[in-house]
Amino acid sequence: MAFTVPLRISSFAGATVACLLSMGASAQDTSPWVNDTYSAVRLIAGSRSGAGFLGGIAFQLQPGWKTYWRTPGDSGVPPRIDFAKSENVESVTILWPAPKKFPDGAGGTSLGYQKQVILPLRIIAKNADKPVTLRAAIDYAVCEKICVPVEANVELVFASVASTEDSVITTALDAVPKPSKIGDAGPLTVLDVTRTDKHVEVDVAATDNQKDVDLFVEGPTADWALPIPKLIERDASGYMRFGFDLDGLPPGATADGAALKLTLVGSDGAYEFNTTLH
């Protein structure tokens, strides 16, 4: 799912993106690493042509430590990323690579990333003919057995006509779930979504009988805290059924007509589906 806002984003944070954080990259295409005890973060610039171009936020984590997806699961802290102090920037869209599941240490499951990850950015300049300076104030958490809050401020001028980091950003984009429609043919797809009162079931089909398939669900706003769907049925053909209860709704909210985001992650890729509950 992509969040597009005018200059300010308040949301966070699995595919681990390996070999993406090249230490030998051109200085003009990456900001300096901002280091914490257990992690480091920096900005990456893609090639610039016209008003729209790509960038990225790169995170590097110490062994055994993790950080969180935009929806953290049963526990965790999603990152908050603020671009308000940028110059000549109309909007920024964060594209989130698919997360992985981790035990949260309290009997639940958290969603996020380990080792290295790049969050691709789609940036729109106010004026295509003027320089762009991206400034990001990033509040995030890194966790092993305990969680440690981190604050980082990173800055980068996007000036390269041909960036040395384009292939890195392209690889990161490959880990972002592909927009799909329910019923689409593909290696991994959602066939149907049904609701019975406070329970929802999602039928999934996977070609090649993929072994590791996960389904994540998000509500229409960030204050919805729906549970992680559980696999309740599977057969040899690759058919699966997941289920979850409609718990974690914000006060006063109703599930009737609610727009949900389903993220389906398998060994052959990740896909994103929108549905409306009836």
LOROFI-495624 format. One line per field, with one value per residue (C-alpha): residue number from 1; residue in three letters; chain; y negated, x negated, z negated. Coordinates in Angstrom, 2 decimals. Layout:
! LOROFI-495624
nr = [NUM/...]
rest = [ala/...]
kette = [A/...]
yy = [Y/...]
xx = [X/...]
zz = [Z/...]
END
This chain:
! LOROFI-495624
nr = [1/2/3/4/5/6/7/8/9/10/11/12/13/14/15/16/17/18/19/20/21/22/23/24/25/26/27/28/29/30/31/32/33/34/35/36/37/38/39/40/41/42/43/44/45/46/47/48/49/50/51/52/53/54/55/56/57/58/59/60/61/62/63/64/65/66/67/68/69/70/71/72/73/74/75/76/77/78/79/80/81/82/83/84/85/86/87/88/89/90/91/92/93/94/95/96/97/98/99/100/101/102/103/104/105/106/107/108/109/110/111/112/113/114/115/116/117/118/119/120/121/122/123/124/125/126/127/128/129/130/131/132/133/134/135/136/137/138/139/140/141/142/143/144/145/146/147/148/149/150/151/152/153/154/155/156/157/158/159/160/161/162/163/164/165/166/167/168/169/170/171/172/173/174/175/176/177/178/179/180/181/182/183/184/185/186/187/188/189/190/191/192/193/194/195/196/197/198/199/200/201/202/203/204/205/206/207/208/209/210/211/212/213/214/215/216/217/218/219/220/221/222/223/224/225/226/227/228/229/230/231/232/233/234/235/236/237/238/239/240/241/242/243/244/245/246/247/248/249/250/251/252/253/254/255/256/257/258/259/260/261/262/263/264/265/266/267/268/269/270/271/272/273/274/275/276/277/278]
rest = [met/ala/phe/thr/val/pro/leu/arg/ile/ser/ser/phe/ala/gly/ala/thr/val/ala/cys/leu/leu/ser/met/gly/ala/ser/ala/gln/asp/thr/ser/pro/trp/val/asn/asp/thr/tyr/ser/ala/val/arg/leu/ile/ala/gly/ser/arg/ser/gly/ala/gly/phe/leu/gly/gly/ile/ala/phe/gln/leu/gln/pro/gly/trp/lys/thr/tyr/trp/arg/thr/pro/gly/asp/ser/gly/val/pro/pro/arg/ile/asp/phe/ala/lys/ser/glu/asn/val/glu/ser/val/thr/ile/leu/trp/pro/ala/pro/lys/lys/phe/pro/asp/gly/ala/gly/gly/thr/ser/leu/gly/tyr/gln/lys/gln/val/ile/leu/pro/leu/arg/ile/ile/ala/lys/asn/ala/asp/lys/pro/val/thr/leu/arg/ala/ala/ile/asp/tyr/ala/val/cys/glu/lys/ile/cys/val/pro/val/glu/ala/asn/val/glu/leu/val/phe/ala/ser/val/ala/ser/thr/glu/asp/ser/val/ile/thr/thr/ala/leu/asp/ala/val/pro/lys/pro/ser/lys/ile/gly/asp/ala/gly/pro/leu/thr/val/leu/asp/val/thr/arg/thr/asp/lys/his/val/glu/val/asp/val/ala/ala/thr/asp/asn/gln/lys/asp/val/asp/leu/phe/val/glu/gly/pro/thr/ala/asp/trp/ala/leu/pro/ile/pro/lys/leu/ile/glu/arg/asp/ala/ser/gly/tyr/met/arg/phe/gly/phe/asp/leu/asp/gly/leu/pro/pro/gly/ala/thr/ala/asp/gly/ala/ala/leu/lys/leu/thr/leu/val/gly/ser/asp/gly/ala/tyr/glu/phe/asn/thr/thr/leu/his]
kette = [A/A/A/A/A/A/A/A/A/A/A/A/A/A/A/A/A/A/A/A/A/A/A/A/A/A/A/A/A/A/A/A/A/A/A/A/A/A/A/A/A/A/A/A/A/A/A/A/A/A/A/A/A/A/A/A/A/A/A/A/A/A/A/A/A/A/A/A/A/A/A/A/A/A/A/A/A/A/A/A/A/A/A/A/A/A/A/A/A/A/A/A/A/A/A/A/A/A/A/A/A/A/A/A/A/A/A/A/A/A/A/A/A/A/A/A/A/A/A/A/A/A/A/A/A/A/A/A/A/A/A/A/A/A/A/A/A/A/A/A/A/A/A/A/A/A/A/A/A/A/A/A/A/A/A/A/A/A/A/A/A/A/A/A/A/A/A/A/A/A/A/A/A/A/A/A/A/A/A/A/A/A/A/A/A/A/A/A/A/A/A/A/A/A/A/A/A/A/A/A/A/A/A/A/A/A/A/A/A/A/A/A/A/A/A/A/A/A/A/A/A/A/A/A/A/A/A/A/A/A/A/A/A/A/A/A/A/A/A/A/A/A/A/A/A/A/A/A/A/A/A/A/A/A/A/A/A/A/A/A/A/A/A/A/A/A/A/A/A/A/A/A/A/A/A/A/A/A]
yy = [0.00/-3.48/-6.52/-9.81/-13.02/-16.62/-16.65/-14.84/-11.12/-9.59/-5.81/-2.91/-0.39/8.76/9.26/8.78/6.93/8.45/6.69/3.37/1.14/0.78/-1.03/-2.16/-4.19/-7.67/-10.25/-12.51/-9.74/-8.78/-10.72/-9.79/-6.95/-8.13/-5.47/-4.23/-1.40/1.25/-0.32/-2.91/-4.86/-7.00/-8.42/-7.21/-9.27/-7.87/-9.50/-12.74/-13.64/-16.04/-16.54/-12.88/-10.59/-7.81/-7.63/-5.43/-5.20/-2.53/-0.81/1.43/3.51/5.36/9.20/10.35/6.96/6.02/2.99/2.71/2.57/-0.18/2.18/3.80/6.79/7.83/5.52/3.06/-0.53/-1.64/-4.28/-7.90/-9.72/-13.46/-15.21/-18.65/-20.44/-19.36/-21.96/-22.02/-18.83/-18.57/-15.05/-11.82/-8.31/-5.52/-2.08/0.68/3.99/7.02/7.83/11.07/12.46/12.62/13.81/10.71/12.34/12.11/14.94/12.81/11.99/8.81/7.77/6.16/6.48/7.82/7.17/4.62/3.02/0.10/-1.71/-3.09/-6.66/-8.24/-11.98/-14.80/-18.16/-21.44/-22.83/-20.39/-22.92/-23.62/-21.57/-19.20/-18.71/-15.87/-16.07/-13.23/-13.15/-9.43/-8.00/-4.21/-1.31/1.55/4.65/7.82/8.95/5.31/2.40/-0.73/-3.95/-5.74/-9.27/-10.13/-13.20/-12.65/-15.02/-14.58/-16.77/-14.99/-16.23/-13.28/-12.93/-9.32/-7.98/-5.12/-3.87/-3.17/0.60/0.64/-1.14/1.15/4.21/2.71/2.06/5.75/6.54/4.20/6.08/5.76/4.16/6.85/7.46/10.21/13.12/12.20/15.14/15.42/17.49/16.23/14.63/13.92/15.72/14.44/12.62/13.51/12.07/13.66/11.13/10.47/13.04/12.77/15.58/15.16/17.83/17.96/19.93/20.59/22.24/24.72/25.28/22.67/23.74/20.42/18.15/15.37/13.02/9.64/7.31/3.58/1.40/-1.87/-3.97/-3.45/-3.23/0.07/2.95/6.04/9.40/11.30/13.82/17.49/20.38/22.57/24.83/26.01/28.76/30.31/28.19/24.97/23.76/22.06/20.40/17.77/16.33/13.44/11.82/8.19/7.16/4.03/1.51/-2.05/-3.38/-4.15/-2.43/0.13/2.93/2.34/0.91/0.79/0.75/3.36/3.86/7.49/8.25/11.78/12.90/16.11/17.58/16.33/12.73/10.51/9.03/6.41/6.48/4.01/5.18/3.69/5.52/6.06]
xx = [0.00/-1.28/-0.60/-0.59/-0.48/-1.52/-4.93/-3.99/-3.60/-2.79/-2.92/-5.42/-6.81/-8.67/-10.86/-14.49/-16.17/-19.62/-22.72/-20.98/-23.02/-26.23/-28.84/-30.67/-27.84/-28.41/-28.19/-25.92/-23.32/-23.15/-23.13/-25.58/-24.48/-22.89/-24.01/-22.40/-23.67/-21.59/-20.69/-21.54/-19.43/-20.08/-18.37/-18.97/-18.39/-17.31/-17.80/-15.89/-13.99/-11.08/-8.85/-8.46/-11.29/-12.24/-14.25/-14.46/-14.96/-17.55/-17.64/-20.48/-19.97/-22.34/-22.03/-18.99/-17.29/-14.16/-12.09/-8.42/-6.10/-3.48/-1.17/-3.26/-1.04/-0.08/-2.69/-5.30/-5.74/-5.22/-7.67/-6.69/-8.31/-7.98/-9.09/-7.71/-11.07/-11.89/-12.41/-10.59/-8.66/-4.94/-4.37/-6.09/-4.66/-6.21/-6.08/-6.37/-8.10/-6.16/-6.92/-7.74/-6.27/-8.23/-7.32/-6.82/-8.02/-4.59/-2.83/-1.84/-3.24/-4.84/-5.37/-8.50/-12.02/-15.42/-18.97/-18.40/-15.44/-14.80/-11.48/-11.13/-9.87/-7.92/-8.61/-6.83/-8.61/-6.72/-8.93/-10.62/-13.32/-14.53/-16.66/-14.95/-16.19/-14.52/-14.63/-13.16/-12.64/-12.31/-11.06/-11.22/-11.85/-14.33/-13.68/-15.41/-14.26/-13.62/-12.56/-14.65/-13.19/-15.34/-15.15/-17.07/-17.19/-18.49/-18.89/-19.76/-19.78/-18.27/-20.40/-21.66/-20.46/-21.68/-21.97/-24.25/-21.44/-18.76/-19.33/-19.17/-15.80/-14.51/-15.39/-13.59/-10.52/-10.42/-9.73/-6.69/-3.35/-1.84/1.63/4.15/7.89/9.81/10.22/7.21/5.37/1.82/-0.63/0.97/4.40/7.42/10.46/13.18/13.87/16.91/18.20/20.46/21.30/17.94/15.88/14.24/12.86/10.57/10.16/6.73/5.27/1.57/-0.01/-2.84/-1.36/-3.58/-4.43/-4.92/-1.92/-0.88/2.09/2.20/5.18/5.47/8.47/9.42/7.40/4.26/6.22/7.80/5.91/7.30/5.76/3.42/5.52/4.98/4.83/7.87/7.98/5.65/5.68/3.18/4.33/3.03/6.41/6.27/8.77/7.75/9.96/9.96/12.39/13.41/11.62/9.58/11.95/11.61/14.41/17.56/16.36/18.46/17.34/20.29/18.90/15.34/12.56/9.90/6.42/5.28/1.58/0.83/-2.79/-4.24/-7.51/-6.89/-6.03/-3.53/-0.20/2.18/6.00/8.71/12.11/15.21/17.04/20.77]
zz = [0.00/0.83/-1.35/0.54/-1.49/-0.91/-2.57/-5.78/-6.41/-9.78/-9.36/-9.39/-9.64/-4.92/-2.42/-3.39/-0.55/-0.35/0.93/1.40/-0.85/1.14/-0.93/2.20/3.67/5.00/2.20/4.26/4.60/0.91/-2.31/-5.08/-7.35/-10.60/-13.04/-16.21/-18.43/-16.66/-13.32/-10.67/-8.18/-5.11/-2.00/1.55/4.70/8.04/11.41/11.82/14.95/14.74/11.71/10.72/9.67/7.24/4.05/0.99/-2.77/-3.58/-6.97/-8.13/-11.29/-13.55/-13.55/-15.51/-15.49/-13.56/-12.73/-11.82/-8.82/-8.46/-10.44/-13.19/-14.01/-17.55/-19.03/-17.85/-16.77/-13.17/-11.96/-11.69/-8.77/-8.31/-5.12/-6.09/-6.01/-2.46/0.26/3.60/2.76/3.52/2.17/1.19/1.48/-0.57/1.04/-1.57/-0.81/-2.01/-5.66/-7.43/-10.64/-13.90/-17.41/-19.52/-22.76/-24.38/-22.55/-19.57/-16.14/-14.85/-11.23/-9.88/-8.54/-9.55/-8.34/-5.55/-3.85/-1.52/-1.48/2.06/2.36/5.20/5.11/6.93/7.15/7.03/9.79/12.19/13.07/9.53/7.12/4.70/1.15/-0.71/-4.50/-6.55/-10.31/-11.04/-14.35/-14.42/-16.78/-16.63/-18.68/-19.79/-23.24/-24.06/-21.86/-21.48/-20.03/-17.45/-16.04/-12.88/-10.64/-7.13/-4.18/-0.52/2.59/5.61/8.47/10.52/14.10/13.96/10.42/9.42/7.15/9.78/9.74/5.93/5.97/8.72/6.65/3.66/5.81/6.72/3.04/2.92/3.24/6.72/6.94/7.87/8.05/6.31/8.72/10.87/12.37/11.10/9.09/5.86/5.67/3.50/4.86/2.54/-0.71/-2.82/-6.08/-8.70/-11.40/-13.14/-11.26/-7.82/-5.67/-2.67/0.00/1.63/4.53/5.07/8.10/7.55/4.08/2.43/-1.10/-2.85/-2.28/-4.66/-4.61/-6.36/-6.66/-7.31/-7.98/-6.28/-8.75/-10.82/-14.09/-13.03/-14.67/-12.98/-13.94/-11.64/-9.65/-10.50/-8.05/-8.75/-5.70/-2.95/-0.32/2.07/5.02/3.48/2.21/-1.21/-3.50/-6.04/-8.75/-11.21/-13.63/-13.32/-16.50/-17.08/-15.49/-16.79/-19.03/-17.07/-13.89/-12.04/-9.75/-7.42/-4.20/-5.56/-2.95/-3.79/-2.35/-1.99/-1.50/-0.30/-0.56/0.87/2.01/5.57/4.69/2.89/3.99/2.64/2.88/1.92/0.74/-0.88/-3.64/-3.25]
END
